[in-house]
Amino acid sequence: SLLHRATFVISAARLDQLPPPGPPEVCFAGRSNAGKSSAINVLTNQRRLAFSSKTPGRTRLINMFGLPDPLAPGEWLGHLVDLPGYGYAAVNRNMQQEWDIVLGGYLRDRPSLAGVVLVMDIRRGVTDLDRRLSQWLAPSGRPVLVLLTKADKLPYGQRMKAVAAVRKELATLGDLTAVPFSATHRIGIEEATAHIENWISP
Ligand code: GDP
């Protein structure tokens, strides 16, 4: 997969530290601890490309990875962007608000953003913050792929019920696909990969 070739490009504390908009970008967002880092690592087939920073007060960064163009050495076919997890309880209000602005700014203003991957814990379903983010994203028309991760934690029947509930809940919000996913048990990886690759090179 194209995603397996992802390499680290830059960590940015602010939006203006990112390279100017270039090839198509796919960003990953989600509540802290939902399983975003694990999802990125399994999709890129790398052990520690993404890592979650759970240290309170530590600057949370936007990490950007590049997907090398096999036909044009030195050029990127696309980028993966790991956004800081939201809703982390130990972060104080000011820092949280600051990050909401950074996150919101990226999602709203980045012209090269081709699609958004939203990572949710299948056992928690759509949380208030997830709902707010999805509603807020909808008018932009950007496609969203919801990875309902840790699907291995639910037996098959419950898993399918949870997926159906999320699809129903978010059905009105434009171009949105929800799939069961597990980084540890490798569920949904091919489907997610195909979806993301199609955003990068349709
Ligand atoms: P992040 O904060 O969203 O980046 O979350 P992490 O990827 O660090 O995962 C949070 C916790 O959930 C860790 O303990 C992971 O080992 C665990 N986890 C992540 N994905 C899965 C999964 O698919 N299945 C199971 N069982 N555990 C997972």
Residues whose N, C-alpha, C, O or C-beta is under 5 A from the ligand:
A	BS01	GDP	R31 S32 N33 A34 G35 K36 S37 S38 S52 G85 T149 K150 D152 F181 S182 A183 T184
